[in-house]
Structure formats: structure tokens, C-alpha cells
Amino acid sequence: MEDKKFMGVSNNVLLVEKVYMDIRNKILSGEYPSGMHLVEAELTKEFKVSRVTMREASRRLVVDDLVDLIPNSGVRVRRLSYQDVIDLYAVREPLEALAARLAAQAPPDKLKDLQMICSEGAAATARRDRINHRFLNNQFHLTLAAVTGNRTLVRVLERLNLQIVASQFMSFMRDEDFDISQHDHEELLKAIFAGYSDKAELIMRLHIKKGREFALSCLPRDLNNSSLLKQETGQ
């Protein structure tokens, strides 16, 4: 009897995980775009699960900051505000820079996966394959963090980068934006392989700053936003 009860709980946990990952992937791929209202009743039909299962999966998405809860209705895919972007990149830049510095101190045999992802990113960029570029860009940053061996750094950056990948800004990227991003990755990889910690950190900081400015440029500008940007940049 206890075994059956345990199996029931275990199966439900696996089901919640599957639903959570399916919705998460749809958000990250852009199939569920920023601002989209995901109605609970419709989701339960789509995924053929109970409301209890859907609510638990939704709770995990809220924890990831991928959605905002709409009481008694479901969730809405999170749309980053001007302040959200300022705050997110203020945290992301020093952490990504630290990851780059530490990665440059790693032995070459630990950099093989990073090199492979960079090569795949170059191929996706050449094909103008936006979906794969989106995925590989995220993988490059997470793999770079993993090279450091710092699990706390990996966890924090994974959560921050999830919000970037899922954000509304990816759809605004032009071909030249993909080229610039890929070029930065290649230059960063050269510095890391050469063991140039200072250079790797600098390249990463500039790379993240470009991402920040791009994200801000995609948002409506008003007097409050302009004043905020001047405060942040010291102008």
C-alpha cells in the first residue's frame, strides 16, 4: 500500500517536471512570447493534466521569474521593464566578467565544450538560424560559467540568463546583431585559451554592456527612462 502511494507521488512529481519543462521551453523558444496570458484552464487541456499539477508547474515558473502570477486565471509570460533591464544587467555584468576571468585560468582540456559550442554558434549565425543561435548563445554563457567549477556562480547566471533568453528583445535582433555577438564570443574564446584573464574579463564586460544597450534600445523611451539611464551611466 505504501509502495503504491509512493509511486503515485513520484509519478506526479515527474509529471509536474515534464509540464514545467515543456512550458519553460516554449517560453525560451518564443512560442509563448513575452506578455502572453497563459490561461490555466487552457493549459490543463493542452497538457492534459489536472489544475493541481498545472499550478505546481506554474509556481516553479514564477520562481524562475519567467512568468507573473495572475490570481485565479493563470500566468503571464514576463515582459521586462526598463528598470528590470537596468537591475538585471547590473548584476549580470560583474558575474559574467568573473566567469570569464576564472575560465581563462582553467586548463585547456576543460574548454573543449566551450570551443564546440562557439563553432556551432558560428554555423548558426552564418545560416541566420535565429532559434539555434538563441539556444547556443545561452549555452555558451552557461558552459563558460561551468568551466569555472563554481556551482553558485553557475546557478545564479543560469537564472539571470533564462530571463534574457525568454525576454521580448530577441525578436528585435538584426543580422548584424548576431554577427557582433558571435564575434565577441570568438574573441573571448581566444583570450581564454591564451590565459589572458584581464583581457577575457574586459571583452566580457563590453559584450554584456552591448547586450544591455541593445535591450534598452528595444524599450519605449520616456522622460523617466531617459533620466534613469543618465543616472546609471553617470551622464
C-alpha positions as CSV (number, residue, x, y, z in Angstrom):
1,M,0.0,0.0,0.0
2,E,2.8,2.4,1.0
3,D,4.7,1.5,-2.2
4,K,1.6,2.4,-4.4
5,K,1.3,5.7,-2.5
6,F,5.0,6.4,-3.0
7,M,4.7,5.6,-6.7
8,G,1.7,7.9,-7.1
9,V,3.6,10.8,-5.5
10,S,6.7,10.0,-7.6
11,N,4.7,9.9,-10.8
12,N,3.1,13.3,-10.0
13,V,6.5,14.8,-9.4
14,L,7.7,13.6,-12.7
15,L,4.5,14.9,-14.4
16,V,5.0,18.4,-12.8
17,E,8.6,18.4,-14.0
18,K,7.6,17.5,-17.6
19,V,4.9,20.2,-17.8
20,Y,7.2,22.7,-16.2
21,M,10.0,21.9,-18.7
22,D,7.6,21.9,-21.7
23,I,6.2,25.4,-20.8
24,R,9.7,26.7,-20.0
25,N,11.0,25.5,-23.4
26,K,8.0,27.1,-25.2
27,I,8.8,30.4,-23.4
28,L,12.5,30.2,-24.2
29,S,11.9,29.4,-27.8
30,G,9.5,32.3,-28.2
31,E,6.5,30.1,-28.9
32,Y,5.0,31.6,-25.8
33,P,6.1,35.3,-26.3
34,S,6.6,37.9,-23.6
35,G,3.3,39.3,-22.4
36,M,1.2,36.3,-23.4
37,H,-1.5,35.3,-21.0
38,L,-1.3,31.6,-20.3
39,V,-4.8,30.7,-19.1
40,E,-4.8,27.9,-16.6
41,A,-7.9,26.2,-18.0
42,E,-6.5,26.2,-21.5
43,L,-3.1,24.9,-20.3
44,T,-4.7,22.0,-18.4
45,K,-6.5,21.0,-21.7
46,E,-3.3,21.4,-23.8
47,F,-1.1,19.4,-21.5
48,K,-3.9,17.0,-20.3
49,V,-3.2,17.5,-16.6
50,S,-5.0,18.5,-13.5
51,R,-5.2,22.0,-12.2
52,V,-3.1,20.9,-9.2
53,T,-0.3,19.8,-11.5
54,M,-0.5,22.9,-13.6
55,R,-0.4,25.2,-10.6
56,E,2.7,23.5,-9.2
57,A,4.4,23.8,-12.6
58,S,3.3,27.5,-12.8
59,R,4.7,28.1,-9.3
60,R,8.1,26.9,-10.5
61,L,8.0,29.2,-13.5
62,V,7.2,32.1,-11.2
63,V,10.2,31.2,-9.0
64,D,12.3,31.3,-12.2
65,D,11.0,34.8,-12.9
66,L,9.8,33.6,-16.3
67,V,6.1,34.4,-15.6
68,D,4.0,36.6,-13.3
69,L,1.0,35.1,-11.5
70,I,-2.5,36.2,-12.4
71,P,-4.7,35.1,-9.4
72,N,-7.4,32.6,-10.4
73,S,-6.5,32.9,-14.1
74,G,-3.1,31.5,-14.8
75,V,0.2,33.3,-15.5
76,R,1.5,35.9,-17.9
77,V,4.9,35.5,-19.6
78,R,7.1,38.1,-18.1
79,R,7.8,41.3,-20.0
80,L,10.9,43.0,-18.7
81,S,10.5,46.7,-17.9
82,Y,13.2,49.4,-18.3
83,Q,14.1,49.1,-14.6
84,D,14.1,45.3,-14.9
85,V,16.8,45.5,-17.6
86,I,18.9,48.0,-15.6
87,D,18.7,45.8,-12.5
88,L,19.3,42.5,-14.3
89,Y,22.4,43.8,-16.1
90,A,23.8,45.5,-13.1
91,V,24.0,42.0,-11.5
92,R,24.9,40.1,-14.7
93,E,27.9,42.1,-15.8
94,P,30.2,41.6,-12.9
95,L,29.2,37.9,-12.6
96,E,29.8,37.2,-16.3
97,A,33.1,39.1,-16.1
98,L,34.2,36.9,-13.1
99,A,33.2,33.8,-15.0
100,A,35.4,34.9,-18.0
101,R,38.4,35.7,-15.7
102,L,38.2,32.3,-13.9
103,A,37.7,30.4,-17.2
104,A,40.9,31.9,-18.5
105,Q,42.7,30.2,-15.6
106,A,41.2,26.8,-16.5
107,P,43.3,24.1,-18.2
108,P,42.7,23.8,-22.0
109,D,41.1,20.3,-21.7
110,K,38.2,21.9,-19.8
111,L,37.5,24.3,-22.7
112,K,36.6,21.7,-25.4
113,D,32.8,22.0,-24.9
114,L,33.0,25.8,-25.0
115,Q,35.0,25.7,-28.2
116,M,32.5,23.3,-29.8
117,I,29.5,25.5,-28.8
118,C,31.3,28.5,-30.2
119,S,31.8,26.7,-33.5
120,E,28.2,25.6,-33.7
121,G,27.2,29.2,-32.9
122,A,29.3,30.4,-35.9
123,A,27.5,27.9,-38.2
124,A,24.1,29.0,-36.8
125,T,25.0,32.7,-37.3
126,A,26.1,32.0,-40.9
127,R,22.8,30.3,-41.6
128,R,20.8,33.1,-39.9
129,D,19.3,30.4,-37.8
130,R,17.7,32.5,-35.1
131,I,16.3,29.7,-33.0
132,N,19.6,27.8,-32.7
133,H,21.6,31.0,-32.2
134,R,19.3,31.8,-29.3
135,F,19.9,28.4,-27.7
136,L,23.7,28.3,-28.4
137,N,24.2,31.8,-27.1
138,N,22.7,30.8,-23.8
139,Q,24.7,27.5,-23.8
140,F,27.9,29.4,-24.5
141,H,27.5,31.6,-21.4
142,L,26.4,28.7,-19.1
143,T,29.2,26.4,-20.3
144,L,31.7,29.2,-19.7
145,A,30.4,29.5,-16.2
146,A,30.6,25.8,-15.7
147,V,34.2,25.8,-16.7
148,T,35.0,27.8,-13.5
149,G,33.8,24.9,-11.3
150,N,31.9,27.5,-9.2
151,R,28.4,25.9,-8.7
152,T,27.0,29.0,-7.1
153,L,28.1,31.2,-10.0
154,V,26.6,28.7,-12.4
155,R,23.2,28.7,-10.6
156,V,22.9,32.4,-10.4
157,L,23.9,33.0,-14.0
158,E,21.6,30.3,-15.2
159,R,18.7,32.1,-13.6
160,L,19.7,35.5,-14.9
161,N,20.3,34.3,-18.4
162,L,17.0,32.5,-18.5
163,Q,15.3,35.9,-18.3
164,I,17.4,37.3,-21.1
165,V,16.7,34.3,-23.4
166,A,13.0,34.5,-22.6
167,S,12.8,38.3,-23.0
168,Q,10.9,40.2,-25.6
169,F,14.2,41.6,-27.1
170,M,15.4,38.5,-29.0
171,S,12.8,39.1,-31.8
172,F,14.3,42.6,-32.5
173,M,17.8,41.2,-33.3
174,R,19.1,42.0,-36.8
175,D,21.6,40.0,-38.8
176,E,24.4,42.4,-37.8
177,D,23.5,41.9,-34.1
178,F,24.0,38.1,-34.4
179,D,27.3,38.8,-36.2
180,I,28.5,41.1,-33.4
181,S,27.5,38.6,-30.7
182,Q,29.3,35.7,-32.4
183,H,32.4,37.8,-33.0
184,D,32.5,38.7,-29.3
185,H,32.3,35.1,-28.4
186,E,35.2,34.2,-30.7
187,E,37.4,37.0,-29.4
188,L,36.6,36.0,-25.8
189,L,37.4,32.3,-26.5
190,K,40.8,33.4,-27.9
191,A,41.6,35.3,-24.8
192,I,40.5,32.4,-22.6
193,F,42.6,29.9,-24.4
194,A,45.6,32.2,-24.2
195,G,45.1,32.5,-20.5
196,Y,44.7,36.3,-20.6
197,S,42.4,36.8,-17.6
198,D,42.3,40.6,-17.8
199,K,41.5,40.7,-21.5
200,A,38.9,38.0,-21.1
201,E,37.2,40.0,-18.4
202,L,37.3,43.2,-20.4
203,I,35.8,41.5,-23.5
204,M,33.0,40.0,-21.5
205,R,32.2,43.3,-19.8
206,L,32.0,45.1,-23.2
207,H,29.9,42.2,-24.5
208,I,27.4,42.4,-21.7
209,K,27.3,46.2,-22.0
210,K,26.3,45.8,-25.7
211,G,23.6,43.4,-24.7
212,R,22.3,45.9,-22.1
213,E,22.2,48.8,-24.5
214,F,20.5,46.7,-27.2
215,A,17.8,45.6,-24.7
216,L,17.3,49.2,-23.5
217,S,17.0,50.4,-27.1
218,C,14.1,48.0,-27.7
219,L,12.0,49.6,-25.0
220,P,9.9,52.7,-25.2
221,R,11.8,55.8,-24.1
222,D,10.2,58.5,-22.0
223,L,11.5,61.2,-19.7
224,N,11.6,58.9,-16.7
225,N,13.5,56.2,-18.6
226,S,16.0,58.8,-20.0
227,S,16.7,60.2,-16.6
228,L,17.2,56.8,-15.2
229,L,19.7,55.9,-17.9
230,K,21.7,59.1,-17.3
231,Q,21.9,58.2,-13.6
232,E,23.1,54.7,-14.4
233,T,25.7,55.8,-16.9
234,G,26.8,58.9,-14.9
235,Q,26.0,61.3,-17.7
